[in-house]
C-alpha cells in the first residue's frame, strides 16, 4: 500500500470526536479513516495532564503500528492542550493536527464584542489555552466556563440504560452553565457568540441554541480542523487520489476501548452507520 492510500487516524476520549470525523469526511470524501474512542478512560477533561499525556502517546503508537496511519487528528481539546507538542516531537514525520477552542474565529465575528466559551476543566486550566486567551484579550471580552460533567453526560446519552437520565443531566448542565456565563443576545454587552470548546458539545448544539437564542452564533472546530488536515496532506503529497468518493461506511473503522454499545449507538445516531462498522479495540 502506498503512503497516500493509508488511512487517517482520528481519536478522542469518547464519541465527541465523531463531530470532527463528520467534518473530515465532508472535506476529504476519498480518504479512509480509523477512529478510536478511548471510552475506557473518558472523560479526559477531568483527568490529570499526566494521565491524558500517557493515553495520547499510547493511542498514537497503536494507530501507527496497528493501522499504519498517514496522519493523526487529535480530535480532543484536552489532549491537544496537554500532549500535542510532545506528540509532534515524538513523530516528526507524521502530520499531526490538534483542536483548540475557536476563540480566534469567534473574536472576528462577534458584533457585541462579548464571547462565551464552554470547555472542559482540563482545557481551560491548560497553559496552551491561557496563551491563546491572552493573545486575544484586546480583540473581545471572553466569558469562560469550565463545564464539569457535560462531556460525560453527552457520552452517556448513547447508552440505552442511561439515555433518559443522561439526557436530563445534559439539559440541566446546559441551563446551569449558560446561566452562569451571563446574558445572551445581540444587545450591548450581551454574549452574541458562543464557542463550543469540546468536540462533545457539538452534539448538544440544538439544545444549546434553544437556550441562548437563534441570534447567538455557535462556533466549533470541525471545519477548520478538516481544512488544516487537507493542507498538511496536500503539502506532504499524501492526498488519496484516483477513486470516486464512496459512502463513509466503506472507508472507516470505528474502534472503542470501552463499551461497544455506546459507540454503536453514537455511530448510528450521528453518522448513520450500523453496528458492523464498530468493534472493540485491541488492548492499548
C-alpha positions in Angstrom: 0.0 0.0 0.0 1.4 3.4 -1.0 1.7 6.1 1.7 -1.3 8.1 0.2 -3.5 5.0 0.4 -3.1 4.6 4.1 -5.9 5.8 6.5 -6.0 9.0 8.6 -6.2 8.3 12.3 -8.6 10.2 14.5 -9.1 9.8 18.2 -10.9 11.3 21.2 -11.6 10.3 24.7 -15.0 9.2 23.5 -17.7 9.9 20.9 -17.2 13.7 20.7 -14.6 13.4 18.0 -17.2 12.0 15.7 -18.2 15.6 15.1 -14.7 16.2 13.7 -14.9 13.0 11.7 -18.0 14.3 10.1 -16.2 17.5 9.0 -13.2 15.5 7.8 -15.4 13.3 5.7 -17.1 16.3 4.1 -13.8 17.9 3.2 -11.9 14.6 2.2 -14.6 12.3 0.7 -12.0 10.0 -0.8 -10.0 9.4 2.3 -10.1 6.3 4.6 -10.3 6.8 8.4 -9.6 4.9 11.6 -11.5 6.4 14.6 -10.6 5.4 18.1 -12.8 6.4 21.1 -10.9 5.9 24.4 -14.1 5.5 26.3 -12.5 3.3 28.9 -10.5 6.3 30.1 -13.1 9.1 29.5 -13.6 11.9 30.2 -10.1 13.3 29.6 -11.3 16.8 30.6 -11.5 15.8 34.3 -8.3 13.8 34.5 -4.7 14.8 35.2 -2.4 16.1 32.5 -0.1 13.1 33.0 -3.0 10.7 32.5 -4.1 12.4 29.3 -0.5 12.5 28.0 0.1 8.8 28.6 -3.1 7.9 26.9 -2.4 10.2 23.9 1.1 8.8 23.3 -0.1 5.2 23.7 -3.0 5.6 21.3 -0.8 7.4 18.7 1.6 4.5 18.8 -1.2 2.0 18.5 -2.7 3.7 15.4 0.7 4.0 13.8 1.8 0.3 14.4 -1.6 -1.5 14.1 -3.2 0.7 11.4 -0.4 2.3 9.5 -1.9 5.8 9.6 -0.5 8.5 7.4 -1.7 11.4 9.6 -3.2 11.8 13.0 -6.1 14.1 14.1 -6.3 14.6 17.9 -10.0 15.3 18.0 -9.9 16.3 21.7 -9.3 19.8 23.1 -8.0 18.4 26.3 -5.5 16.0 24.7 -4.4 18.7 22.3 -3.7 21.1 25.2 -1.9 18.5 27.3 0.1 16.5 24.8 0.3 17.7 21.2 3.7 19.5 21.4 5.4 16.4 22.7 3.5 14.2 20.3 4.8 16.1 17.4 8.4 15.8 18.7 7.9 12.0 19.1 6.7 11.7 15.5 8.3 14.4 13.4 7.4 12.8 10.1 3.7 12.3 10.9 1.3 15.1 10.1 -0.5 15.8 13.4 -3.5 18.1 13.7 -5.0 19.2 17.0 -8.1 21.1 18.0 -8.4 24.2 20.1 -11.4 26.3 21.1 -12.3 28.5 18.2 -11.6 31.8 20.1 -9.9 33.5 17.1 -12.9 33.0 14.7 -15.3 34.0 17.4 -13.4 37.2 18.1 -13.6 38.0 14.4 -17.3 37.5 14.0 -18.7 38.9 17.3 -20.6 42.2 17.0 -21.1 42.9 20.7 -17.5 42.1 21.5 -18.6 39.6 24.1 -17.9 35.9 23.5 -18.8 32.9 25.7 -16.5 29.9 25.9 -17.7 26.4 27.1 -14.9 23.9 27.5 -13.7 21.2 29.9 -11.8 22.0 33.1 -8.7 20.4 31.6 -8.8 22.7 28.6 -9.4 26.0 30.4 -6.7 25.3 33.0 -4.1 24.5 30.4 -1.1 26.7 29.6 -2.0 26.4 25.9 -5.5 27.8 26.5 -4.1 30.6 28.7 -1.7 31.7 25.9 -4.5 31.7 23.3 -6.8 33.6 25.6 -4.1 36.1 26.5 -3.3 36.8 22.8 -6.9 37.9 22.1 -7.7 40.0 25.2 -7.6 43.2 23.1 -10.0 41.8 20.5 -13.0 40.7 22.6 -14.3 40.1 26.1 -14.4 36.3 26.8 -16.6 34.7 29.4 -15.0 31.3 30.0 -16.9 28.4 31.7 -15.4 25.1 32.7 -18.3 22.7 32.1 -17.6 19.8 34.5 -19.6 16.7 33.8 -21.1 17.8 30.4 -18.9 15.7 28.1 -19.6 12.6 30.2 -23.3 13.2 30.3 -23.4 13.7 26.5 -21.3 10.5 26.2 -23.8 8.6 28.4 -26.8 9.6 26.2 -25.6 6.8 23.8 -26.0 4.1 26.4 -29.6 2.7 26.4 -29.6 2.1 30.1 -28.6 5.7 30.8 -30.1 7.6 27.9 -33.1 9.1 29.7 -31.3 10.2 32.8 -28.2 11.4 30.9 -30.3 13.5 28.6 -31.9 15.1 31.6 -28.5 15.8 33.0 -27.3 17.3 29.8 -30.3 19.7 29.8 -29.7 20.6 33.5 -25.9 21.3 32.9 -26.6 23.3 29.8 -29.0 25.5 31.7 -26.6 25.9 34.7 -23.6 26.8 32.6 -25.3 29.2 30.2 -26.9 31.0 33.1 -23.5 31.3 34.8 -22.0 33.0 31.8 -24.5 35.9 31.7 -27.0 37.3 29.2 -27.0 36.1 25.6 -28.3 38.2 22.7 -27.3 40.9 20.3 -27.7 43.9 22.7 -24.9 45.9 24.1 -22.7 43.9 26.4 -24.6 40.6 25.7 -22.9 37.4 24.6 -23.6 37.1 20.9 -21.1 34.3 20.1 -20.6 31.0 21.9 -17.5 28.8 21.4 -18.0 25.1 21.8 -14.6 24.2 23.2 -15.1 20.5 23.4 -15.9 18.2 20.5 -18.7 16.5 22.5 -20.6 19.8 22.8 -21.4 19.8 19.1 -23.9 17.0 19.8 -25.8 19.3 22.2 -25.8 22.3 20.0 -29.5 22.1 19.1 -30.5 22.3 22.8 -27.8 25.0 23.3 -29.2 27.1 20.5 -32.7 26.9 22.0 -31.3 28.1 25.4 -29.2 31.0 24.1 -31.5 32.1 21.2 -31.2 31.9 17.4 -29.4 35.2 17.3 -26.3 33.8 19.0 -23.7 32.2 16.8 -22.3 28.8 17.9 -18.7 28.2 16.8 -17.0 24.8 16.8 -13.7 23.5 15.4 -14.6 20.7 13.0 -14.4 22.6 9.7 -11.0 24.4 10.5 -9.5 21.1 11.6 -10.6 19.5 8.3 -9.1 22.3 6.3 -5.8 22.1 8.1 -5.7 18.3 7.7 -6.3 18.8 3.9 -3.5 21.4 3.7 -1.0 19.2 5.5 -1.8 16.1 3.4 -1.5 18.1 0.3 1.8 19.7 1.2 3.2 16.2 2.1 1.8 14.7 -1.2 -0.4 12.3 0.9 -3.8 13.1 -0.5 -5.6 10.0 -1.8 -6.4 10.2 -5.5 -7.8 8.1 -8.2 -11.0 6.8 -6.7 -14.5 8.2 -6.7 -15.9 9.3 -3.4 -17.7 6.4 -1.6 -20.1 6.2 1.4 -18.2 6.7 4.7 -19.2 3.2 5.8 -16.8 1.7 3.2 -14.0 4.0 4.3 -14.0 4.0 8.1 -13.2 1.7 11.0 -14.7 2.8 14.4 -12.9 1.4 17.5 -13.5 1.8 21.2 -11.6 0.8 24.3 -14.8 0.9 26.3 -18.5 0.0 25.9 -19.1 -1.2 22.3 -22.8 -0.5 22.5 -22.2 3.2 23.2 -20.1 3.6 20.1 -22.6 1.7 18.0 -25.4 3.9 19.2 -23.4 7.1 18.5 -22.4 5.9 15.1 -26.0 5.2 14.2 -27.3 8.4 15.6 -24.6 10.8 14.2 -23.0 9.0 11.2 -25.9 6.8 10.1 -23.6 3.8 10.3 -24.7 0.4 11.5 -23.2 -1.7 14.3 -21.0 -3.7 11.9 -18.7 -0.7 11.4 -17.8 -0.7 15.1 -15.5 -3.1 17.1 -13.6 -3.3 20.3 -10.0 -2.0 20.0 -7.1 -4.3 20.9 -5.7 -3.5 24.4 -3.8 -0.2 24.5 
